[in-house]
Amino acid sequence: MTQTAARRRSIARRRALVCGLLFMVAVVGVRAADPTIVAAVKAGDRDRVAALVEELTRSGDIDAAEPDGTTAVHWAVRQADAPMLALLVGAGANLNAVNRYGLTPLSMAARAGNAELVEQLIGAGASPREAERAMAEGQTLAMFAARTGSVPALRALAAHGALDVHARESRNDTTALMWAALADRPDAVQFLVEAGADPDVRSRVTDYPHLPNGVLRTGLEEGVSFVGQTPLQKGGWTASMYAARQGAVEATRALAAAGADLDAVDPLGASALSLAVINGHWDVVTALVEAGANPDVADEAGMTPLYAAVDFHTLPDTYGRPSPKRRVVAGSVDAVKQLLAAGANPDARLVTRTLRRQYTAGDGRLGEGATPLMRAARTADVVMMRLLIEAGAEVSLAQTNGNNALLLAAGAVRGSAGDPDEVTVQQALAALSMCLEAGADIDITASNAQGSTALHLAAGSSGAAEMIRLLVDRGARLDAVDERGRTPLDVASAAREPDEEAIAVLRQLSADGTGRSRR
């Protein structure tokens, strides 16, 4: 090592040592700076505070603060200690001190919903205007109090002219009523509406980039490239929509009682009822249905709450969304019953694939013209199929791509044992039988855009021998050809993993003297 290099290393070591010592001094200084009055209030030692007050008032240290700007008055409010606060007020402590977080003692009292302290502070000279000026993003004392549900605190603010029910914070334009709804505070909702809050005002429509269209039917904003999986909502929500999304059932009831428009829709066409369904909040669904919400309000993809509830029962596993709990999934059955009882149209059709905000990219076999029954048949969901058919769902309807309930059930087999999205042959058989019993057309004309009949689709499935026998027994034609000129036997033979039993059954049936096969 050269002499110059050694000197540089020595200098570096000395600098590091000095920096370390300075850091230690700073830390010790911070700790030592913890004001005596703050420490006494933190400890709840009123006698000590009383003894300190006279001395500190003379020295000017009554407003000494911690490094983040929190004073003894903040701490008295945080600990809900009204007598301690009275001592500090009597000593002339600053009631409008702002800490690093933009909080004054008054905003802390409002955030705790403590009406007694709100009254005490304002009565002693704390300024609501100064408190709100310091708060982040235009938030208000009323928003803080509304979130706690404390009507006495809201009433105290109103008594001192500090309750603006029309005020909006600056990030999303939400109001105190929306904050109350999100926190499921029905008493606060009622108070705010009676004070003049409009339950149907909307939050801001967001201006960040949204998903491109495979999902939202709109292109990317100019100059934006899309990367990611989870779509963001566009905003434009009412208090009822926020309550529905959050599962705030009591706030939902309070808003309905206050005359909120339960059928209002967001920029993508979703109503509060749809938002409750896609989030699995079945108690909110019940509350909205009982309050008269329209079960047939469809979003811009044509999806109604009924379709969404059917979809929820067999949601596919997908990236970015945890699987719903079993009890939540099971709750979709009662939700469908309620929606049907409320007059939901079992044959309401999609106009395109479902929006990705349901945390699924949709299914290529379900698009324009798809009904709730078709969605249930796609996953052989016989529980939902039975409910829909009993409610009058038409089994013969088809999408613009030709797929109908029978075809979707025939092609429903997928996955393997242990796969959360598995549909077994037995499930598909049950779904096929249900379609046929309901009058599904098995004739050659019942085919999709690719010319595939139910027998073609069944033949391409693994373990399909029983499905083939059922369909042929009910009249499915073995010589039907798709757009590529293939018979069901051709499809079975060309499968990635050919099912020898299915192939053998097709050959046996073809050679059974029917004359229906081209083979």
C-alpha positions in Angstrom: 0.0 0.0 0.0 1.4 3.4 -0.9 1.8 6.2 1.6 -0.9 8.2 -0.2 -3.4 5.4 0.0 -2.7 4.8 3.7 -3.3 8.5 4.4 -6.6 8.4 2.5 -7.8 5.4 4.6 -6.8 7.1 7.8 -8.7 10.2 6.9 -11.7 8.1 6.0 -11.6 6.3 9.3 -11.4 9.7 11.2 -14.4 11.0 9.2 -16.4 7.9 10.0 -15.6 8.2 13.7 -16.6 11.9 13.8 -19.9 11.2 12.0 -20.6 8.4 14.4 -20.0 10.7 17.4 -22.1 13.4 15.9 -25.0 10.9 15.4 -24.7 9.8 19.0 -24.8 13.4 20.2 -27.8 14.1 18.1 -29.7 11.1 19.4 -28.8 12.0 23.0 -29.8 15.5 22.3 -33.2 14.4 20.9 -33.8 12.2 24.0 -32.7 14.9 26.4 -35.0 17.4 24.6 -38.1 15.5 25.5 -39.8 18.4 27.4 -40.5 17.9 31.0 -44.1 19.0 30.6 -44.7 16.5 27.8 -43.2 13.7 29.8 -45.4 14.6 32.8 -48.6 14.6 30.6 -47.6 11.3 29.0 -47.3 9.8 32.4 -50.7 11.1 33.4 -49.1 12.9 36.4 -51.5 15.8 37.0 -49.8 16.8 40.2 -46.5 17.1 38.4 -48.1 19.1 35.6 -49.8 21.4 38.1 -46.4 22.0 39.8 -44.7 22.7 36.5 -47.3 25.0 35.0 -46.4 28.2 36.9 -42.7 27.7 36.2 -43.1 26.8 32.6 -45.5 29.7 31.9 -42.9 32.2 33.1 -40.1 30.5 31.1 -42.2 30.2 28.0 -41.7 26.4 27.9 -45.3 25.5 28.3 -45.5 24.9 24.5 -42.3 22.9 24.3 -42.7 20.1 21.8 -41.3 16.8 20.9 -39.1 16.6 17.7 -42.3 15.9 15.6 -44.0 19.0 17.0 -46.3 17.2 19.4 -47.0 19.3 22.5 -48.4 18.5 25.9 -51.8 19.7 24.7 -51.7 17.1 21.9 -50.8 14.4 24.5 -53.6 15.4 26.8 -56.1 15.1 24.0 -54.6 11.8 22.8 -55.1 10.4 26.3 -58.6 11.9 26.5 -57.6 13.6 29.8 -60.0 16.6 30.1 -58.7 17.7 33.6 -55.1 17.6 32.3 -56.2 19.6 29.3 -57.9 22.1 31.6 -54.6 22.6 33.5 -52.8 23.4 30.2 -55.6 25.7 29.0 -55.4 27.6 32.3 -51.6 28.0 31.8 -52.2 29.6 28.4 -50.8 26.7 26.3 -51.1 27.0 22.5 -54.3 25.1 21.5 -53.5 25.5 17.8 -50.1 24.0 17.7 -49.5 21.8 14.6 -47.3 18.7 14.6 -45.4 17.1 11.8 -48.6 15.2 10.7 -50.7 18.3 10.2 -52.7 17.6 13.4 -53.7 20.1 16.0 -55.2 19.1 19.4 -58.7 19.9 17.9 -58.2 17.6 14.9 -57.0 14.9 17.2 -60.2 15.3 19.3 -62.3 15.1 16.2 -60.5 12.1 14.9 -61.2 10.4 18.3 -64.9 11.4 18.1 -64.5 13.0 21.6 -67.3 15.5 21.8 -66.3 16.7 25.3 -62.8 17.6 24.2 -64.0 19.2 21.0 -66.3 21.5 23.1 -63.5 22.1 25.6 -61.0 23.1 23.0 -63.2 25.3 20.9 -64.6 26.9 24.0 -61.1 27.7 25.1 -60.1 29.3 21.8 -59.0 26.4 19.5 -59.7 27.4 15.9 -61.5 25.0 13.6 -60.3 27.0 10.6 -56.6 26.7 11.6 -57.0 23.0 12.4 -58.5 22.3 8.9 -55.9 24.5 7.2 -53.2 22.3 8.6 -54.9 19.0 7.7 -53.8 17.0 4.7 -55.6 17.2 1.3 -58.4 19.4 2.3 -59.8 17.0 4.9 -62.1 18.4 7.5 -62.9 18.0 11.2 -66.4 16.7 10.2 -64.8 13.9 8.1 -62.7 12.8 11.0 -65.7 12.9 13.4 -68.0 11.2 10.8 -65.6 8.3 10.4 -65.8 7.6 14.2 -69.6 7.8 14.0 -69.8 10.2 16.9 -72.9 12.3 16.5 -72.1 14.3 19.6 -68.8 15.3 18.1 -70.5 16.2 14.8 -73.1 18.2 16.8 -70.4 20.0 18.7 -68.7 21.0 15.4 -72.1 22.2 14.0 -72.7 24.3 17.1 -69.5 26.2 16.5 -70.0 26.6 12.7 -67.4 23.9 11.9 -69.7 21.4 10.0 -69.6 21.9 6.3 -71.5 18.9 4.9 -70.7 19.9 1.3 -66.9 20.1 1.8 -64.7 17.7 -0.2 -61.2 16.5 0.4 -58.9 17.2 -2.6 -57.6 13.7 -3.5 -60.9 12.0 -4.4 -63.6 14.7 -3.7 -65.1 12.5 -1.0 -67.4 14.1 1.6 -68.0 13.5 5.3 -71.1 11.5 4.4 -68.9 9.1 2.3 -66.5 8.8 5.2 -69.4 7.8 7.5 -70.6 5.3 4.9 -67.2 3.7 4.5 -66.9 3.2 8.2 -70.5 1.9 8.5 -71.7 4.6 10.8 -75.5 4.8 10.3 -76.1 7.4 13.1 -73.6 9.7 11.5 -75.1 9.1 8.1 -78.5 10.1 9.4 -77.2 13.2 11.2 -75.3 14.4 8.1 -78.2 13.9 5.8 -80.5 15.8 8.2 -77.9 18.5 8.3 -78.1 18.9 4.5 -75.7 16.4 3.0 -76.7 15.1 -0.4 -76.5 11.3 -0.4 -76.2 11.2 -4.2 -73.2 13.4 -4.8 -70.3 11.6 -6.4 -66.6 11.4 -5.8 -64.1 12.5 -8.5 -63.7 10.5 -11.7 -60.1 9.6 -11.6 -57.6 10.7 -14.2 -54.9 8.0 -13.8 -54.3 5.5 -16.7 -56.8 2.7 -16.9 -56.8 -0.7 -18.4 -56.7 -1.2 -22.1 -59.3 -3.0 -23.8 -59.5 -6.6 -23.5 -61.2 -5.6 -20.4 -62.7 -2.1 -20.4 -63.4 -1.7 -24.1 -61.3 1.4 -24.3 -57.8 2.0 -25.5 -54.9 3.2 -23.4 -54.5 6.9 -22.9 -52.1 8.5 -25.3 -48.5 8.1 -24.3 -49.2 5.4 -21.7 -48.0 1.8 -21.7 -49.9 -0.7 -19.6 -48.2 -3.1 -17.3 -49.9 -4.9 -14.4 -52.8 -7.1 -13.4 -55.1 -5.3 -11.1 -57.5 -2.7 -12.5 -58.3 0.5 -10.6 -61.8 1.9 -10.2 -62.6 5.0 -12.1 -64.4 6.7 -9.2 -67.5 8.7 -9.6 -69.1 6.9 -6.7 -71.9 7.8 -4.3 -72.0 7.1 -0.6 -74.1 4.1 -1.3 -71.5 2.7 -3.7 -68.8 3.1 -1.1 -70.9 1.4 1.6 -71.7 -1.5 -0.8 -68.0 -1.9 -1.7 -67.0 -1.9 1.9 -69.7 -4.2 3.2 -71.2 -1.4 5.4 -74.7 -2.9 5.8 -76.0 -0.5 8.5 -74.8 2.6 6.6 -76.5 1.1 3.5 -79.8 0.8 5.3 -79.4 4.4 6.7 -78.7 5.8 3.2 -81.7 3.9 1.7 -83.9 5.3 4.5 -82.6 8.8 3.7 -83.7 8.5 0.1 -80.4 7.7 -1.6 -80.7 6.7 -5.3 -79.8 3.0 -5.0 -79.8 2.5 -8.8 -77.2 5.2 -9.6 -74.3 3.8 -11.6 -70.6 4.6 -11.8 -68.8 5.4 -15.1 -68.7 1.7 -15.9 -72.3 1.2 -15.2 -72.1 -0.6 -11.9 -74.7 0.1 -9.2 -74.3 -0.3 -5.5 -76.0 -3.7 -5.8 -73.4 -4.9 -8.4 -70.5 -3.6 -6.2 -71.9 -5.5 -3.2 -72.2 -8.7 -5.2 -68.7 -8.6 -6.8 -67.2 -8.1 -3.3 -69.2 -10.9 -1.7 -71.1 -8.7 0.7 -74.3 -10.7 0.9 -75.8 -8.8 3.8 -75.5 -5.6 1.8 -77.2 -7.4 -1.1 -80.1 -8.3 1.2 -80.3 -4.7 2.5 -80.4 -3.2 -1.0 -82.9 -5.7 -2.3 -85.2 -5.1 0.7 -84.9 -1.4 0.1 -86.1 -1.8 -3.5 -82.8 -1.6 -5.5 -83.4 -2.6 -9.2 -81.8 -6.1 -9.7 -81.5 -5.6 -13.4 -79.2 -2.6 -13.6 -76.4 -3.7 -15.9 -72.9 -2.4 -16.3 -71.5 -1.5 -19.6 -70.6 -5.1 -20.3 -74.3 -6.0 -19.8 -73.5 -7.8 -16.5 -76.4 -7.6 -14.0 -76.1 -8.4 -10.3 -77.6 -11.8 -11.0 -74.9 -12.7 -13.5 -72.2 -11.5 -11.1 -73.7 -13.6 -8.2 -73.7 -16.7 -10.4 -70.2 -16.0 -11.5 -69.1 -15.6 -7.8 -70.1 -19.2 -7.1 -67.4 -20.6 -9.3 -64.8 -17.8 -9.6 -61.7 -19.0 -11.5 -58.4 -18.9 -9.7 -56.5 -15.9 -10.9 -53.4 -13.9 -10.2 -53.6 -11.0 -7.8 -56.8 -12.1 -6.0 -57.0 -14.5 -3.0 -59.6 -17.2 -3.2 -62.8 -16.2 -1.4 -63.6 -18.1 1.8 -66.0 -21.0 1.4 -68.7 -19.4 3.4 -68.5 -16.3 1.2 -68.7 -18.4 -1.9 -71.7 -20.4 -0.5 -73.5 -17.1 0.3 -73.8 -16.4 -3.5 -76.6 -19.1 -3.6 -78.9 -17.2 -1.3 -78.0 -14.0 -3.1 -79.2 -15.5 -6.4 -82.4 -16.7 -4.7 -83.0 -13.2 -3.4 -82.3 -11.5 -6.7 -84.6 -13.9 -8.6 -87.3 -13.4 -6.0 -86.9 -9.6 -6.5 -87.7 -10.1 -10.2 -84.2 -10.3 -11.7 -84.3 -11.3 -15.4 -82.7 -14.8 -15.6 -82.0 -14.2 -19.3 -80.3 -10.8 -19.2 -77.5 -10.9 -21.7 -73.9 -9.6 -21.8 -73.0 -7.2 -24.6 -69.3 -8.2 -24.3 -67.0 -10.1 -22.0 -67.3 -9.2 -18.3 -65.2 -6.2 -17.1 -61.9 -7.1 -15.5 -62.7 -5.3 -12.3 -64.3 -8.6 -11.2 -60.6 -9.7 -11.0 -60.9 -12.1 -13.9 -60.1 -11.5 -17.6 -63.3 -13.4 -18.4 -63.8 -16.5 -20.6 -63.5 -16.5 -24.3 -66.5 -18.7 -24.6 -68.7 -16.2 -22.8 -69.3 -13.0 -24.6 -72.0 -11.1 -26.4 -75.3 -12.7 -25.7 -74.2 -14.8 -22.7 -76.8 -15.3 -19.9 -76.4 -16.3 -16.3 -77.4 -19.8 -17.2 -74.6 -20.0 -19.8 -72.2 -18.8 -17.2 -73.3 -21.5 -14.8 -73.2 -24.2 -17.5 -69.6 -23.2 -18.4 -68.4 -24.5 -15.1 -71.1 -27.2 -14.8 -72.5 -25.4 -11.8 -75.7 -27.4 -11.4 -76.7 -25.6 -8.2 -77.0 -22.3 -10.0 -78.3 -23.9 -13.2 -81.2 -25.4 -11.3 -82.1 -22.1 -9.6 -82.1 -20.3 -12.9 -84.0 -22.9 -14.8 -86.7 -23.1 -12.1 -86.9 -19.3 -12.4 -87.7 -19.6 -16.1 -84.2 -19.2 -17.7 -84.4 -20.2 -21.4 -82.0 -23.0 -22.1 -82.2 -22.7 -25.9 -80.7 -19.1 -26.1 -77.3 -18.8 -27.8 -74.6 -16.2 -27.9 -73.5 -14.5 -31.1 -70.6 -17.0 -31.2 -73.2 -19.8 -31.2 -72.4 -21.1 -27.8 -75.4 -22.1 -25.7 -75.8 -23.7 -22.3 -75.6 -27.3 -23.7 -72.5 -26.6 -25.7 -70.8 -24.9 -22.7 -71.7 -27.8 -20.4 -70.3 -30.3 -23.0 -67.0 -28.4 -23.0 -66.8 -27.7 -19.3 -64.4 -30.5 -18.2 -61.1 -29.0 -17.3 -58.3 -29.1 -14.8 -57.1 -32.1 -12.7 -57.5 -33.3 -9.2 -56.6 -30.6 -6.7 -57.0 -27.8 -9.2 -59.2 -25.2 -7.7 -60.9 -24.7 -11.1 -61.4 -28.4 -11.8 -64.6 -29.4 -13.5 -65.0 -33.2 -13.4 -66.8 -35.4 -16.0 -69.4 -36.3 -13.5 -70.2 -32.6 -13.0 -70.3 -32.0 -16.7 -72.6 -35.0 -17.1 -75.0 -33.6 -14.5 -75.0 -30.2 -16.3 -75.6 -31.8 -19.7 -78.5 -33.9 -18.3 -80.1 -30.7 -16.7 -79.9 -28.9 -20.1 -81.4 -31.8 -22.0 -84.2 -32.2 -19.4 -85.0 -28.5 -19.8 -85.4 -28.9 -23.5 -82.0 -28.1 -25.0 -81.7 -28.7 -28.8 -79.2 -31.5 -29.5 -79.7 -31.4 -33.3 -76.8 -30.7 -35.6 -77.9 -27.1 -36.0 -77.1 -26.5 -32.3 -73.5 -25.7 -33.0 -71.2 -22.8 -32.3 -69.2 -20.5 -34.7 -66.6 -23.2 -35.2 -69.4 -25.7 -36.2 -68.8 -27.7 -33.1 -71.7 -29.6 -31.6 -72.1 -30.7 -28.1 -70.7 -34.1 -29.2 -67.6 -32.5 -30.7 -66.9 -30.6 -27.5 -67.5 -33.7 -25.3 -65.3 -35.8 -27.5 -62.4 -33.4 -27.0 -62.6 -33.8 -23.2 -60.6 -36.2 -21.1 -62.7 -39.1 -19.7 -65.6 -38.3 -22.0 -67.0 -41.8 -22.7 -70.0 -41.3 -20.5 -70.8 -37.9 -21.9 -70.6 -39.3 -25.4 -73.0 -42.2 -24.6 -75.5 -39.7 -23.0 -75.4 -37.4 -26.0 -75.7 -40.1 -28.6 -78.5 -41.8 -26.7 -80.3 -38.4 -26.8 -79.9 -38.1 -30.5 -76.5 -36.5 -31.1 -75.3 -37.2 -34.6 -72.0 -38.9 -35.0 -71.5 -37.7 -38.6 -71.8 -34.0 -37.7 -68.8 -32.1 -39.0 -67.3 -28.8 -37.8 -65.9 -26.0 -39.9 -62.7 -27.9 -40.4 -64.6 -31.0 -41.6 -64.0 -33.0 -38.5 -66.4 -35.5 -36.9 -66.5 -36.0 -33.1 -64.3 -39.1 -33.7 -61.7 -37.0 -35.5 -61.7 -34.5 -32.6 -61.2 -37.3 -30.0 -58.4 -38.8 -32.1 -56.6 -35.5 -32.5 -56.6 -34.5 -28.9 -53.3 -33.7 -27.2 -53.8 -36.6 -24.9 -56.2 -38.9 -26.8 -58.7 -40.7 -24.5 -58.7 -44.3 -25.8 -61.9 -45.2 -24.1 -63.7 -42.3 -25.7 -62.3 -43.1 -29.1 -63.3 -46.8 -28.7 -66.9 -45.7 -27.7 -67.2 -43.5 -30.7 -66.0 -46.2 -33.1 -68.3 -48.7 -31.5 -71.3 -46.5 -31.8 -70.3 -45.5 -35.4 -70.2 -49.2 -36.4 -73.5 -50.0 -34.7 -75.5 -50.0 -37.9 -76.7 -46.4 -37.6 -75.1 -45.3 -40.8 -74.5 -41.9 -39.2 -70.7 -41.8 -39.3 -68.4 -40.9 -42.1 -65.7 -43.3 -40.7 
